[in-house]
């Protein structure tokens, strides 16, 4: 059979996002092929090319594959063997043979697995045979990552789980009052406004009747939205909400809010309303009339509110580091624990709404917050494009699972920020410096996640800064602790 000619340009199509893997395969199918198949399936898909090797300078050469029919038979036999691979996601269209300068290559397009099939694992071993992809290649998933993918398999939202060991008095009354006032304001004629708190909370999904004892108990969603922080942590030890405002480089934080401070409830409703106020207060509100009604919100206001809600309804509170929001002179960074269930590509495209916390999403929708139709993220991009700002950036990280949305306010190279500060000139002047500081702190955190206890010297070499500046950055990180004496001093994440 005549081979289709393969254009060399295809080799570079998947390099962005580390979605390309080449394997020599001159001695038959390599064992590592199946680890890569698992990795791509559990992340964002990718392309595996057999019969190609990469040189040190990044150029490619073919390895003269032999026995095409045997290779293909071995491949299909193995991928359909359930003791080797948990599921075959491929069809004939995903595996193609090509002619490249007279040599055979085999190109395998691996799709991202649907959440109901994850994790895709090998060697009949769920916890030892599940892999994911990072910038260094394939790595074996931790038990926490595997359990996270298993949680996401369920059709029933995890936040609807009934907490039979908790009673109906766990809710913070002021939060319930605040939420109900908001609901009344946006929908004053709703029939639930006449109900008492217990009946109202049952209707919105914060309480539910248990089959075990036939009594009302809080749901996970109710606990997270309306409970107090110390009660939430009884169920979710890793639960943490963090807001950091860095508008003046001479001050460690110009504002800082933590769920564990004990100075407020620490729940999701109060956090959302506070973040909404802090992030929107400096966005310009133009005077506009629709008929005789003043409209003082722009698409940017709605987009930031959508981003906040999106962060919460997609958070997996079983993972560490929690929700973190950073307000800088030239950007807002919103991070939540948990990967993107529908995948980054689908999320950017829109059209499919697949939140991790469906009950929490319902609660936000009742007060006119959040987008059920799956157009929330595209709307955010549209709002930024309208303003002429740099496009938002979505990043999906693993170890631990994390989703990061960066909303930049730079316009056509202009360093001035749309968010105003008390000392605007100073903020503009130091915007770049703060941005670099934040990026270096994130690099340090990634390094500590990978390497555990390390010396400042090792960190400084990794990020390319001097030891003294590295120690300064470490002192800014509340999630880092010092161990050992002066001579044996090392740093690690708490």
Secondary structure, DSSP 8 states (H G I E B T S, - for coil): ---EE--GGGGGTTTTTT-EEEE--TTSS-THHHHHHHHHHHTT-EEEEESEEE-TTS-EEE-----HHHHHHHHHHHHT-TTTBS-----GGGEEEEEETTEEEEEEEE----GGG-S-BBTT-TTTSBEEEETTEEEE--HHHHHHHHHHH-SS-GGG-B-TTS-GGGB-HHHHHHHHHHHHHH-TT-GGGGS-HHHHHHHHTSEEE-TTTSSEEEBHHHHHHHB-HHHHHHH-TT--EEEEEE--TTSS-SEEEEGGGSSS---HHHHHHHHHHHHHTTS-----EETTEE----HHHHHHHHHHHHHHHT--TTSTT-EEEEEETTEEEEEEES--TT-HHHHHH-S----S-HHHHHHHHHTT-S-TTS-HHHHHHHHHHHHTB---EEEEETTTTEEEEEEE--BTTB---SS--TTHHHHHHHHHHHHHHHHHHHHHHHHHHHH-SB-HHHHHHHHT--HHHHHHHHHH-TTEEEES-TTT-EEEE-
